[in-house]
Amino acid sequence: MIHLHHLNNSRSQRILWLLEELEVPYDITFYQRGSDQRAPKELRNIHPLGKSPVITDGDIALAESGAIIQYIVNKYGNGRVAPPPEGELNDIFFTHFSEGTLMPLLVNRYVFSLVPTQAPFFLRPLLWPICSMLDAQLVAKPLNESLKYVEGALDKSPTGWFAGGPDPTMADYMMSFGLDAVAASMPNLLGPKTKAWVERVHERPAFKRGVVKGGKDNYDYA
């Protein structure tokens, strides 16, 4: 049985959704972020990186949500997550785009907003404008361009999923966390097709079950 080590407000919500869609039996151990928003050190007892998500499956301990999703799909998917032939390239692209492009931009924006709040109070008036400038110069334009690209891809999809098939594929599972975060905190950056995609994900019974099992108070983006 798969054992998921689940951290609040983290990429492990992707794994819960996928496990529920595939109806794979699993157990959960819950972890909470510290005041510094970092994962607790106990996770290092499961995997040396000390991050979530991590799964164990027999003797296997696997980190990185993309690797975990691919592992689960390959071992337990039985073809249910496969894209249609015409959507294979989009599936590959957005599976990697999620962590290669979108998430680094969102993490940078989060860091630039967090640094002034964690600094000594007398430095905050100085750090706020500096971090705002860095965000404007390094994040704002590429983030807007990336989200417009996502909107264009979904606009071309005949079904509203990234690979254009009848059901979500790896690309959708991987894109879910980043787009959930944008929808919750910066909804004005999303186009109508992307907003519809987020709503479609949230309406899936498996996603709802994943949120409940992960703890509604553990995922602010639901």
URMORA-V899569 format. One record per residue. RES is the residue in one small letter. PSI is psi in whole degrees, 0 to 359 (NA if undefined). OMEGA is omega in degrees with one decimal (none if undefined). Layout:
res:RES psi:PSI omega:OMEGA
res:RES psi:PSI omega:OMEGA
//
This chain:
res:m psi:139 omega:176.6
res:i psi:138 omega:175.0
res:h psi:118 omega:-178.9
res:l psi:128 omega:174.4
res:h psi:106 omega:-164.4
res:h psi:122 omega:178.0
res:l psi:139 omega:179.7
res:n psi:145 omega:178.1
res:n psi:54 omega:-177.3
res:s psi:176 omega:179.7
res:r psi:348 omega:-179.9
res:s psi:345 omega:175.2
res:q psi:330 omega:174.2
res:r psi:319 omega:-175.6
res:i psi:320 omega:177.4
res:l psi:315 omega:179.0
res:w psi:311 omega:-178.2
res:l psi:314 omega:-179.8
res:l psi:322 omega:178.8
res:e psi:321 omega:178.1
res:e psi:318 omega:-176.9
res:l psi:354 omega:-180.0
res:e psi:43 omega:177.4
res:v psi:128 omega:177.1
res:p psi:140 omega:-180.0
res:y psi:159 omega:171.1
res:d psi:161 omega:179.5
res:i psi:138 omega:163.0
res:t psi:131 omega:-174.1
res:f psi:142 omega:176.3
res:y psi:149 omega:179.1
res:q psi:142 omega:175.7
res:r psi:148 omega:175.3
res:g psi:182 omega:-180.0
res:s psi:339 omega:177.0
res:d psi:6 omega:179.2
res:q psi:13 omega:179.1
res:r psi:159 omega:178.0
res:a psi:149 omega:-179.9
res:p psi:155 omega:-176.0
res:k psi:341 omega:-179.7
res:e psi:334 omega:179.4
res:l psi:337 omega:178.5
res:r psi:342 omega:175.5
res:n psi:341 omega:-179.9
res:i psi:318 omega:-180.0
res:h psi:140 omega:-175.9
res:p psi:333 omega:-179.9
res:l psi:337 omega:176.4
res:g psi:31 omega:-178.1
res:k psi:167 omega:174.5
res:s psi:145 omega:7.3
res:p psi:152 omega:168.0
res:v psi:139 omega:171.3
res:i psi:151 omega:165.7
res:t psi:141 omega:179.5
res:d psi:96 omega:-171.6
res:g psi:234 omega:-179.5
res:d psi:359 omega:-176.2
res:i psi:133 omega:169.3
res:a psi:119 omega:-171.7
res:l psi:131 omega:176.2
res:a psi:179 omega:-179.3
res:e psi:116 omega:-174.4
res:s psi:324 omega:178.5
res:g psi:317 omega:177.9
res:a psi:320 omega:179.9
res:i psi:314 omega:179.7
res:i psi:316 omega:179.3
res:q psi:319 omega:178.7
res:y psi:312 omega:-178.1
res:i psi:317 omega:179.6
res:v psi:316 omega:-178.6
res:n psi:321 omega:-174.3
res:k psi:324 omega:-171.6
res:y psi:356 omega:-172.3
res:g psi:328 omega:-178.1
res:n psi:38 omega:176.9
res:g psi:359 omega:-174.4
res:r psi:346 omega:-178.8
res:v psi:5 omega:-176.9
res:a psi:136 omega:176.2
res:p psi:160 omega:171.5
res:p psi:156 omega:-177.1
res:p psi:319 omega:-177.3
res:e psi:349 omega:-179.4
res:g psi:6 omega:-176.3
res:e psi:319 omega:-178.2
res:l psi:317 omega:177.1
res:n psi:322 omega:179.5
res:d psi:315 omega:177.9
res:i psi:313 omega:-175.4
res:f psi:307 omega:-174.0
res:f psi:337 omega:171.8
res:t psi:320 omega:-179.0
res:h psi:329 omega:177.2
res:f psi:325 omega:-175.4
res:s psi:315 omega:-178.9
res:e psi:337 omega:-178.2
res:g psi:332 omega:-176.4
res:t psi:304 omega:-171.3
res:l psi:308 omega:-174.7
res:m psi:321 omega:175.9
res:p psi:323 omega:178.3
res:l psi:317 omega:179.9
res:l psi:322 omega:178.1
res:v psi:318 omega:178.0
res:n psi:317 omega:178.7
res:r psi:319 omega:178.9
res:y psi:317 omega:-179.6
res:v psi:316 omega:-179.4
res:f psi:331 omega:177.3
res:s psi:335 omega:-175.9
res:l psi:323 omega:-173.7
res:v psi:311 omega:-178.5
res:p psi:328 omega:-178.1
res:t psi:338 omega:-178.6
res:q psi:351 omega:-177.6
res:a psi:160 omega:173.2
res:p psi:146 omega:-170.5
res:f psi:328 omega:-176.7
res:f psi:345 omega:177.3
res:l psi:345 omega:-173.1
res:r psi:318 omega:178.2
res:p psi:333 omega:177.6
res:l psi:321 omega:-173.6
res:l psi:328 omega:-179.0
res:w psi:308 omega:180.0
res:p psi:327 omega:178.9
res:i psi:313 omega:-179.8
res:c psi:325 omega:176.4
res:s psi:321 omega:177.9
res:m psi:317 omega:178.9
res:l psi:318 omega:177.7
res:d psi:315 omega:-179.4
res:a psi:323 omega:-175.8
res:q psi:327 omega:-171.1
res:l psi:339 omega:-171.5
res:v psi:313 omega:-167.3
res:a psi:307 omega:-175.8
res:k psi:308 omega:179.5
res:p psi:329 omega:177.6
res:l psi:315 omega:177.4
res:n psi:317 omega:179.2
res:e psi:319 omega:-179.7
res:s psi:317 omega:-178.7
res:l psi:329 omega:173.5
res:k psi:324 omega:177.2
res:y psi:318 omega:176.4
res:v psi:315 omega:179.7
res:e psi:317 omega:179.7
res:g psi:321 omega:179.5
res:a psi:317 omega:179.4
res:l psi:328 omega:177.9
res:d psi:330 omega:179.9
res:k psi:348 omega:-177.5
res:s psi:130 omega:179.8
res:p psi:343 omega:-176.6
res:t psi:350 omega:-177.2
res:g psi:353 omega:173.0
res:w psi:156 omega:-171.9
res:f psi:325 omega:179.5
res:a psi:358 omega:175.7
res:g psi:12 omega:178.1
res:g psi:183 omega:-177.4
res:p psi:342 omega:-176.1
res:d psi:163 omega:177.9
res:p psi:150 omega:176.7
res:t psi:187 omega:-177.9
res:m psi:323 omega:-179.9
res:a psi:318 omega:-178.8
res:d psi:317 omega:178.2
res:y psi:318 omega:-178.3
res:m psi:323 omega:-178.0
res:m psi:345 omega:-170.2
res:s psi:316 omega:-174.6
res:f psi:313 omega:-179.1
res:g psi:315 omega:-178.9
res:l psi:329 omega:172.5
res:d psi:317 omega:-178.5
res:a psi:317 omega:178.9
res:v psi:316 omega:-178.8
res:a psi:327 omega:-177.9
res:a psi:327 omega:-171.8
res:s psi:338 omega:-178.0
res:m psi:53 omega:-173.1
res:p psi:336 omega:-180.0
res:n psi:344 omega:179.5
res:l psi:349 omega:-175.7
res:l psi:140 omega:174.2
res:g psi:172 omega:-175.5
res:p psi:323 omega:179.8
res:k psi:323 omega:179.1
res:t psi:319 omega:176.2
res:k psi:320 omega:178.0
res:a psi:323 omega:177.9
res:w psi:315 omega:178.9
res:v psi:316 omega:179.5
res:e psi:322 omega:179.5
res:r psi:318 omega:177.2
res:v psi:312 omega:-175.8
res:h psi:337 omega:-179.6
res:e psi:350 omega:-179.7
res:r psi:132 omega:-179.8
res:p psi:322 omega:-179.2
res:a psi:322 omega:177.7
res:f psi:317 omega:179.2
res:k psi:319 omega:178.3
res:r psi:321 omega:178.8
res:g psi:321 omega:178.5
res:v psi:317 omega:179.8
res:v psi:314 omega:-177.5
res:k psi:330 omega:176.8
res:g psi:348 omega:-179.4
res:g psi:113 omega:-176.7
res:k psi:327 omega:179.4
res:d psi:357 omega:-179.1
res:n psi:1 omega:-179.5
res:y psi:100 omega:-174.4
res:d psi:349 omega:-172.7
res:y psi:1 omega:-177.6
res:a psi:NA omega:none
//
